[in-house]
Protein backbone atom coordinates (compact mmCIF):
# COMPACT_ATOMS: atom_id res chain seq x y z
CA UNK A 1 0.00 0.00 0.00
CA UNK A 2 1.32 3.42 -0.87
CA UNK A 3 2.01 6.06 1.79
CA UNK A 4 -0.58 8.40 0.25
CA UNK A 5 -3.27 5.76 0.72
CA UNK A 6 -2.16 5.14 4.30
CA UNK A 7 -2.25 8.84 5.19
CA UNK A 8 -5.91 9.00 4.14
CA UNK A 9 -6.90 6.35 6.71
CA UNK A 10 -7.74 7.17 10.30
CA UNK A 11 -5.73 5.93 13.27
CA UNK A 12 -8.06 3.03 14.10
CA UNK A 13 -7.84 1.67 10.56
CA UNK A 14 -4.06 1.98 10.63
CA UNK A 15 -3.85 0.12 13.93
CA UNK A 16 -6.05 -2.68 12.56
CA UNK A 17 -3.89 -2.90 9.45
CA UNK A 18 -0.78 -2.92 11.61
CA UNK A 19 -2.10 -5.84 13.65
CA UNK A 20 -2.89 -7.77 10.46
CA UNK A 21 0.64 -7.25 9.12
CA UNK A 22 2.22 -8.24 12.44
CA UNK A 23 0.16 -11.42 12.49
CA UNK A 24 1.18 -12.16 8.90
CA UNK A 25 4.84 -11.56 9.75
CA UNK A 26 4.56 -13.97 12.68
CA UNK A 27 3.09 -16.63 10.42
CA UNK A 28 5.75 -16.07 7.77
CA UNK A 29 8.52 -16.44 10.36
CA UNK A 30 7.04 -19.73 11.55
CA UNK A 31 6.78 -20.95 7.95
CA UNK A 32 10.41 -20.01 7.38
CA UNK A 33 11.58 -21.98 10.41
CA UNK A 34 9.62 -25.06 9.38
CA UNK A 35 10.70 -24.79 5.74
CA UNK A 36 7.17 -24.33 4.38
CA UNK A 37 7.54 -20.81 3.02
CA UNK A 38 7.36 -20.34 -0.75
CA UNK A 39 8.11 -16.63 -1.04
CA UNK A 40 10.86 -15.61 1.36
CA UNK A 41 10.82 -12.06 -0.03
CA UNK A 42 7.35 -11.54 1.39
CA UNK A 43 8.91 -11.17 4.86
CA UNK A 44 10.85 -8.13 3.67
CA UNK A 45 7.73 -6.60 2.11
CA UNK A 46 5.67 -7.08 5.27
CA UNK A 47 8.40 -5.55 7.45
CA UNK A 48 8.51 -2.53 5.16
CA UNK A 49 4.72 -2.12 5.35
CA UNK A 50 4.84 -2.28 9.14
CA UNK A 51 7.51 0.43 9.18
CA UNK A 52 5.44 2.63 6.85
CA UNK A 53 2.35 2.30 9.00
CA UNK A 54 4.28 3.04 12.21
CA UNK A 55 5.83 6.11 10.61
CA UNK A 56 2.46 7.48 9.58
CA UNK A 57 0.90 6.72 12.97
CA UNK A 58 3.75 8.63 14.63
CA UNK A 59 3.26 11.54 12.22
CA UNK A 60 -0.43 11.70 13.08
CA UNK A 61 0.26 11.57 16.83
CA UNK A 62 2.70 14.47 16.79
GUDONU-782637 format. One record per atom (N, C-alpha, C, O): residue number from 1; residue in one letter; chain; atom name; x, z, y. Coordinates in pm, whole numbers, plus 50000, padded with zeros to 5 digits. Atoms other than C-alpha are relative to their C-alpha. Example, Ala and Ser with C-alpha at 12.3 -4.5 7.8 and 13.67 -1.06 7.14 Angstrom:
BEGIN
{nr 1; rest a; kette A; atom N; u 50089; w 50000; v 49881}
{nr 1; rest a; kette A; atom CA; u 51230; w 50780; v 49550}
{nr 1; rest a; kette A; atom C; u 50090; w 50000; v 50120}
{nr 1; rest a; kette A; atom O; u 50194; w 50066; v 50118}
{nr 2; rest s; kette A; atom N; u 49918; w 49994; v 49881}
{nr 2; rest s; kette A; atom CA; u 51367; w 50714; v 49894}
{nr 2; rest s; kette A; atom C; u 49923; w 50073; v 50109}
{nr 2; rest s; kette A; atom O; u 49974; w 50090; v 50220}
end
This chain:
BEGIN
{nr 1; rest x; kette A; atom N; u 50084; w 50000; v 49883}
{nr 1; rest x; kette A; atom CA; u 50000; w 50000; v 50000}
{nr 1; rest x; kette A; atom C; u 50089; w 50000; v 50123}
{nr 1; rest x; kette A; atom O; u 50192; w 50068; v 50127}
{nr 2; rest x; kette A; atom N; u 49918; w 50012; v 49880}
{nr 2; rest x; kette A; atom CA; u 50132; w 49913; v 50342}
{nr 2; rest x; kette A; atom C; u 49978; w 50119; v 50093}
{nr 2; rest x; kette A; atom O; u 49871; w 50181; v 50092}
{nr 3; rest x; kette A; atom N; u 50011; w 49885; v 49909}
{nr 3; rest x; kette A; atom CA; u 50201; w 50179; v 50606}
{nr 3; rest x; kette A; atom C; u 49883; w 49987; v 50099}
{nr 3; rest x; kette A; atom O; u 49822; w 50087; v 50136}
{nr 4; rest x; kette A; atom N; u 50111; w 50020; v 49906}
{nr 4; rest x; kette A; atom CA; u 49942; w 50025; v 50840}
{nr 4; rest x; kette A; atom C; u 49869; w 50042; v 49935}
{nr 4; rest x; kette A; atom O; u 49785; w 50105; v 49999}
{nr 5; rest x; kette A; atom N; u 50121; w 49961; v 50072}
{nr 5; rest x; kette A; atom CA; u 49673; w 50072; v 50576}
{nr 5; rest x; kette A; atom C; u 49993; w 50151; v 49982}
{nr 5; rest x; kette A; atom O; u 49886; w 50211; v 49991}
{nr 6; rest x; kette A; atom N; u 49997; w 49854; v 50019}
{nr 6; rest x; kette A; atom CA; u 49784; w 50430; v 50514}
{nr 6; rest x; kette A; atom C; u 49969; w 50074; v 50129}
{nr 6; rest x; kette A; atom O; u 49904; w 50178; v 50127}
{nr 7; rest x; kette A; atom N; u 50024; w 49932; v 49872}
{nr 7; rest x; kette A; atom CA; u 49775; w 50519; v 50884}
{nr 7; rest x; kette A; atom C; u 49852; w 49998; v 50038}
{nr 7; rest x; kette A; atom O; u 49808; w 50081; v 50117}
{nr 8; rest x; kette A; atom N; u 50142; w 50010; v 49968}
{nr 8; rest x; kette A; atom CA; u 49409; w 50414; v 50900}
{nr 8; rest x; kette A; atom C; u 49917; w 50102; v 49921}
{nr 8; rest x; kette A; atom O; u 49802; w 50127; v 49956}
{nr 9; rest x; kette A; atom N; u 50072; w 49903; v 50083}
{nr 9; rest x; kette A; atom CA; u 49310; w 50671; v 50635}
{nr 9; rest x; kette A; atom C; u 50009; w 50139; v 50063}
{nr 9; rest x; kette A; atom O; u 50101; w 50169; v 50138}
{nr 10; rest x; kette A; atom N; u 49995; w 49864; v 49949}
{nr 10; rest x; kette A; atom CA; u 49226; w 51030; v 50717}
{nr 10; rest x; kette A; atom C; u 50086; w 50087; v 49907}
{nr 10; rest x; kette A; atom O; u 50129; w 50041; v 49802}
{nr 11; rest x; kette A; atom N; u 49908; w 49912; v 50072}
{nr 11; rest x; kette A; atom CA; u 49427; w 51327; v 50593}
{nr 11; rest x; kette A; atom C; u 49951; w 50033; v 49860}
{nr 11; rest x; kette A; atom O; u 50031; w 50043; v 49767}
{nr 12; rest x; kette A; atom N; u 50054; w 49968; v 50133}
{nr 12; rest x; kette A; atom CA; u 49194; w 51410; v 50303}
{nr 12; rest x; kette A; atom C; u 50022; w 49884; v 49902}
{nr 12; rest x; kette A; atom O; u 50059; w 49906; v 49787}
{nr 13; rest x; kette A; atom N; u 49977; w 50116; v 50085}
{nr 13; rest x; kette A; atom CA; u 49216; w 51056; v 50167}
{nr 13; rest x; kette A; atom C; u 50147; w 49987; v 49962}
{nr 13; rest x; kette A; atom O; u 50181; w 49952; v 49849}
{nr 14; rest x; kette A; atom N; u 49856; w 50007; v 50027}
{nr 14; rest x; kette A; atom CA; u 49594; w 51063; v 50198}
{nr 14; rest x; kette A; atom C; u 50042; w 50105; v 49898}
{nr 14; rest x; kette A; atom O; u 50124; w 50078; v 49810}
{nr 15; rest x; kette A; atom N; u 49966; w 49894; v 50096}
{nr 15; rest x; kette A; atom CA; u 49615; w 51393; v 50012}
{nr 15; rest x; kette A; atom C; u 49950; w 49965; v 49860}
{nr 15; rest x; kette A; atom O; u 50019; w 49992; v 49761}
{nr 16; rest x; kette A; atom N; u 50051; w 50043; v 50131}
{nr 16; rest x; kette A; atom CA; u 49395; w 51256; v 49732}
{nr 16; rest x; kette A; atom C; u 50088; w 49891; v 49940}
{nr 16; rest x; kette A; atom O; u 50119; w 49894; v 49821}
{nr 17; rest x; kette A; atom N; u 49913; w 50108; v 50045}
{nr 17; rest x; kette A; atom CA; u 49611; w 50945; v 49710}
{nr 17; rest x; kette A; atom C; u 50136; w 50054; v 49957}
{nr 17; rest x; kette A; atom O; u 50194; w 50008; v 49859}
{nr 18; rest x; kette A; atom N; u 49874; w 49936; v 50033}
{nr 18; rest x; kette A; atom CA; u 49922; w 51161; v 49708}
{nr 18; rest x; kette A; atom C; u 49993; w 50069; v 49864}
{nr 18; rest x; kette A; atom O; u 50087; w 50059; v 49784}
{nr 19; rest x; kette A; atom N; u 50017; w 49934; v 50130}
{nr 19; rest x; kette A; atom CA; u 49790; w 51365; v 49416}
{nr 19; rest x; kette A; atom C; u 49994; w 49898; v 49886}
{nr 19; rest x; kette A; atom O; u 50049; w 49922; v 49779}
{nr 20; rest x; kette A; atom N; u 50007; w 50105; v 50102}
{nr 20; rest x; kette A; atom CA; u 49711; w 51046; v 49223}
{nr 20; rest x; kette A; atom C; u 50139; w 49945; v 49969}
{nr 20; rest x; kette A; atom O; u 50173; w 49926; v 49852}
{nr 21; rest x; kette A; atom N; u 49865; w 50053; v 50021}
{nr 21; rest x; kette A; atom CA; u 50064; w 50912; v 49275}
{nr 21; rest x; kette A; atom C; u 50091; w 50103; v 49931}
{nr 21; rest x; kette A; atom O; u 50173; w 50066; v 49847}
{nr 22; rest x; kette A; atom N; u 49918; w 49897; v 50065}
{nr 22; rest x; kette A; atom CA; u 50222; w 51244; v 49176}
{nr 22; rest x; kette A; atom C; u 49965; w 50012; v 49853}
{nr 22; rest x; kette A; atom O; u 50052; w 50031; v 49768}
{nr 23; rest x; kette A; atom N; u 50043; w 49996; v 50139}
{nr 23; rest x; kette A; atom CA; u 50016; w 51249; v 48858}
{nr 23; rest x; kette A; atom C; u 50053; w 49878; v 49924}
{nr 23; rest x; kette A; atom O; u 50098; w 49890; v 49810}
{nr 24; rest x; kette A; atom N; u 49946; w 50121; v 50063}
{nr 24; rest x; kette A; atom CA; u 50118; w 50890; v 48784}
{nr 24; rest x; kette A; atom C; u 50150; w 50011; v 49977}
{nr 24; rest x; kette A; atom O; u 50200; w 49970; v 49872}
{nr 25; rest x; kette A; atom N; u 49856; w 49982; v 50014}
{nr 25; rest x; kette A; atom CA; u 50484; w 50975; v 48844}
{nr 25; rest x; kette A; atom C; u 50032; w 50094; v 49884}
{nr 25; rest x; kette A; atom O; u 50125; w 50070; v 49807}
{nr 26; rest x; kette A; atom N; u 49983; w 49906; v 50112}
{nr 26; rest x; kette A; atom CA; u 50456; w 51268; v 48603}
{nr 26; rest x; kette A; atom C; u 49984; w 49928; v 49867}
{nr 26; rest x; kette A; atom O; u 50065; w 49943; v 49776}
{nr 27; rest x; kette A; atom N; u 50024; w 50074; v 50123}
{nr 27; rest x; kette A; atom CA; u 50309; w 51042; v 48337}
{nr 27; rest x; kette A; atom C; u 50110; w 49899; v 49971}
{nr 27; rest x; kette A; atom O; u 50149; w 49880; v 49856}
{nr 28; rest x; kette A; atom N; u 49893; w 50098; v 50019}
{nr 28; rest x; kette A; atom CA; u 50575; w 50777; v 48393}
{nr 28; rest x; kette A; atom C; u 50129; w 50068; v 49953}
{nr 28; rest x; kette A; atom O; u 50201; w 50013; v 49870}
{nr 29; rest x; kette A; atom N; u 49880; w 49927; v 50043}
{nr 29; rest x; kette A; atom CA; u 50852; w 51036; v 48356}
{nr 29; rest x; kette A; atom C; u 49990; w 50041; v 49853}
{nr 29; rest x; kette A; atom O; u 50088; w 50035; v 49779}
{nr 30; rest x; kette A; atom N; u 50019; w 49963; v 50141}
{nr 30; rest x; kette A; atom CA; u 50704; w 51155; v 48027}
{nr 30; rest x; kette A; atom C; u 50017; w 49877; v 49912}
{nr 30; rest x; kette A; atom O; u 50081; w 49884; v 49807}
{nr 31; rest x; kette A; atom N; u 49986; w 50124; v 50076}
{nr 31; rest x; kette A; atom CA; u 50678; w 50795; v 47905}
{nr 31; rest x; kette A; atom C; u 50146; w 49958; v 49989}
{nr 31; rest x; kette A; atom O; u 50188; w 49907; v 49885}
{nr 32; rest x; kette A; atom N; u 49859; w 50036; v 50001}
{nr 32; rest x; kette A; atom CA; u 51041; w 50738; v 47999}
{nr 32; rest x; kette A; atom C; u 50077; w 50085; v 49899}
{nr 32; rest x; kette A; atom O; u 50161; w 50034; v 49825}
{nr 33; rest x; kette A; atom N; u 49930; w 49911; v 50094}
{nr 33; rest x; kette A; atom CA; u 51158; w 51041; v 47802}
{nr 33; rest x; kette A; atom C; u 49967; w 49969; v 49855}
{nr 33; rest x; kette A; atom O; u 50053; w 49984; v 49767}
{nr 34; rest x; kette A; atom N; u 50040; w 50029; v 50138}
{nr 34; rest x; kette A; atom CA; u 50962; w 50938; v 47494}
{nr 34; rest x; kette A; atom C; u 50027; w 49855; v 49961}
{nr 34; rest x; kette A; atom O; u 50005; w 49816; v 49846}
{nr 35; rest x; kette A; atom N; u 49966; w 50138; v 50030}
{nr 35; rest x; kette A; atom CA; u 51070; w 50574; v 47521}
{nr 35; rest x; kette A; atom C; u 49881; w 49907; v 49994}
{nr 35; rest x; kette A; atom O; u 49891; w 49798; v 49936}
{nr 36; rest x; kette A; atom N; u 50122; w 50081; v 50005}
{nr 36; rest x; kette A; atom CA; u 50717; w 50438; v 47567}
{nr 36; rest x; kette A; atom C; u 49978; w 49916; v 50125}
{nr 36; rest x; kette A; atom O; u 49884; w 49836; v 50129}
{nr 37; rest x; kette A; atom N; u 50023; w 50068; v 49873}
{nr 37; rest x; kette A; atom CA; u 50754; w 50302; v 47919}
{nr 37; rest x; kette A; atom C; u 50038; w 49852; v 49989}
{nr 37; rest x; kette A; atom O; u 50140; w 49817; v 49929}
{nr 38; rest x; kette A; atom N; u 49973; w 50144; v 50001}
{nr 38; rest x; kette A; atom CA; u 50736; w 49925; v 47966}
{nr 38; rest x; kette A; atom C; u 50067; w 49955; v 50129}
{nr 38; rest x; kette A; atom O; u 50158; w 49873; v 50127}
{nr 39; rest x; kette A; atom N; u 49946; w 50038; v 49870}
{nr 39; rest x; kette A; atom CA; u 50811; w 49896; v 48337}
{nr 39; rest x; kette A; atom C; u 50069; w 50120; v 50064}
{nr 39; rest x; kette A; atom O; u 50004; w 50203; v 50128}
{nr 40; rest x; kette A; atom N; u 49923; w 49888; v 49945}
{nr 40; rest x; kette A; atom CA; u 51086; w 50136; v 48439}
{nr 40; rest x; kette A; atom C; u 50001; w 49995; v 50153}
{nr 40; rest x; kette A; atom O; u 50009; w 50099; v 50218}
{nr 41; rest x; kette A; atom N; u 49999; w 50016; v 49855}
{nr 41; rest x; kette A; atom CA; u 51082; w 49997; v 48794}
{nr 41; rest x; kette A; atom C; u 49880; w 50059; v 50068}
{nr 41; rest x; kette A; atom O; u 49883; w 50083; v 50189}
{nr 42; rest x; kette A; atom N; u 50122; w 49941; v 49942}
{nr 42; rest x; kette A; atom CA; u 50735; w 50139; v 48846}
{nr 42; rest x; kette A; atom C; u 50027; w 50141; v 50053}
{nr 42; rest x; kette A; atom O; u 49964; w 50184; v 50149}
{nr 43; rest x; kette A; atom N; u 49965; w 49865; v 49954}
{nr 43; rest x; kette A; atom CA; u 50891; w 50486; v 48883}
{nr 43; rest x; kette A; atom C; u 50052; w 49993; v 50144}
{nr 43; rest x; kette A; atom O; u 50014; w 50074; v 50228}
{nr 44; rest x; kette A; atom N; u 49944; w 50016; v 49867}
{nr 44; rest x; kette A; atom CA; u 51085; w 50367; v 49187}
{nr 44; rest x; kette A; atom C; u 49890; w 49968; v 50102}
{nr 44; rest x; kette A; atom O; u 49891; w 50020; v 50214}
{nr 45; rest x; kette A; atom N; u 50109; w 50039; v 49910}
{nr 45; rest x; kette A; atom CA; u 50773; w 50211; v 49340}
{nr 45; rest x; kette A; atom C; u 49911; w 50120; v 50032}
{nr 45; rest x; kette A; atom O; u 49872; w 50140; v 50147}
{nr 46; rest x; kette A; atom N; u 50086; w 49884; v 49980}
{nr 46; rest x; kette A; atom CA; u 50567; w 50527; v 49292}
{nr 46; rest x; kette A; atom C; u 50070; w 50103; v 50088}
{nr 46; rest x; kette A; atom O; u 50006; w 50163; v 50175}
{nr 47; rest x; kette A; atom N; u 49926; w 49907; v 49915}
{nr 47; rest x; kette A; atom CA; u 50840; w 50745; v 49445}
{nr 47; rest x; kette A; atom C; u 49998; w 49954; v 50145}
{nr 47; rest x; kette A; atom O; u 49983; w 50036; v 50236}
{nr 48; rest x; kette A; atom N; u 50001; w 50055; v 49864}
{nr 48; rest x; kette A; atom CA; u 50851; w 50516; v 49747}
{nr 48; rest x; kette A; atom C; u 49863; w 50020; v 50065}
{nr 48; rest x; kette A; atom O; u 49854; w 50053; v 50183}
{nr 49; rest x; kette A; atom N; u 50135; w 49980; v 49947}
{nr 49; rest x; kette A; atom CA; u 50472; w 50535; v 49788}
{nr 49; rest x; kette A; atom C; u 49977; w 50145; v 50037}
{nr 49; rest x; kette A; atom O; u 49915; w 50175; v 50139}
{nr 50; rest x; kette A; atom N; u 50013; w 49858; v 49970}
{nr 50; rest x; kette A; atom CA; u 50484; w 50914; v 49772}
{nr 50; rest x; kette A; atom C; u 50072; w 50033; v 50131}
{nr 50; rest x; kette A; atom O; u 50019; w 50107; v 50214}
{nr 51; rest x; kette A; atom N; u 49923; w 49975; v 49878}
{nr 51; rest x; kette A; atom CA; u 50751; w 50918; v 50043}
{nr 51; rest x; kette A; atom C; u 49927; w 49944; v 50123}
{nr 51; rest x; kette A; atom O; u 49924; w 50007; v 50228}
{nr 52; rest x; kette A; atom N; u 50075; w 50059; v 49889}
{nr 52; rest x; kette A; atom CA; u 50544; w 50685; v 50263}
{nr 52; rest x; kette A; atom C; u 49882; w 50088; v 50039}
{nr 52; rest x; kette A; atom O; u 49858; w 50114; v 50157}
{nr 53; rest x; kette A; atom N; u 50118; w 49918; v 49972}
{nr 53; rest x; kette A; atom CA; u 50235; w 50900; v 50230}
{nr 53; rest x; kette A; atom C; u 50042; w 50132; v 50065}
{nr 53; rest x; kette A; atom O; u 49979; w 50175; v 50162}
{nr 54; rest x; kette A; atom N; u 49954; w 49874; v 49939}
{nr 54; rest x; kette A; atom CA; u 50428; w 51221; v 50304}
{nr 54; rest x; kette A; atom C; u 50046; w 49980; v 50143}
{nr 54; rest x; kette A; atom O; u 50023; w 50066; v 50228}
{nr 55; rest x; kette A; atom N; u 49955; w 50029; v 49864}
{nr 55; rest x; kette A; atom CA; u 50583; w 51061; v 50611}
{nr 55; rest x; kette A; atom C; u 49881; w 49988; v 50095}
{nr 55; rest x; kette A; atom O; u 49882; w 50042; v 50205}
{nr 56; rest x; kette A; atom N; u 50116; w 50019; v 49914}
{nr 56; rest x; kette A; atom CA; u 50246; w 50958; v 50748}
{nr 56; rest x; kette A; atom C; u 49921; w 50128; v 50017}
{nr 56; rest x; kette A; atom O; u 49868; w 50154; v 50125}
{nr 57; rest x; kette A; atom N; u 50068; w 49870; v 49988}
{nr 57; rest x; kette A; atom CA; u 50090; w 51297; v 50672}
{nr 57; rest x; kette A; atom C; u 50074; w 50088; v 50101}
{nr 57; rest x; kette A; atom O; u 50011; w 50155; v 50182}
{nr 58; rest x; kette A; atom N; u 49922; w 49921; v 49904}
{nr 58; rest x; kette A; atom CA; u 50375; w 51463; v 50863}
{nr 58; rest x; kette A; atom C; u 49985; w 49948; v 50143}
{nr 58; rest x; kette A; atom O; u 49982; w 50027; v 50238}
{nr 59; rest x; kette A; atom N; u 50023; w 50057; v 49867}
{nr 59; rest x; kette A; atom CA; u 50326; w 51222; v 51154}
{nr 59; rest x; kette A; atom C; u 49865; w 50045; v 50056}
{nr 59; rest x; kette A; atom O; u 49854; w 50078; v 50174}
{nr 60; rest x; kette A; atom N; u 50133; w 49961; v 49955}
{nr 60; rest x; kette A; atom CA; u 49957; w 51308; v 51170}
{nr 60; rest x; kette A; atom C; u 49994; w 50149; v 50034}
{nr 60; rest x; kette A; atom O; u 49920; w 50190; v 50124}
{nr 61; rest x; kette A; atom N; u 50002; w 49856; v 49976}
{nr 61; rest x; kette A; atom CA; u 50026; w 51683; v 51157}
{nr 61; rest x; kette A; atom C; u 50076; w 50040; v 50125}
{nr 61; rest x; kette A; atom O; u 50052; w 50148; v 50180}
{nr 62; rest x; kette A; atom N; u 49923; w 49961; v 49882}
{nr 62; rest x; kette A; atom CA; u 50270; w 51679; v 51447}
{nr 62; rest x; kette A; atom C; u 49943; w 49943; v 50127}
{nr 62; rest x; kette A; atom O; u 49997; w 49967; v 50235}
end
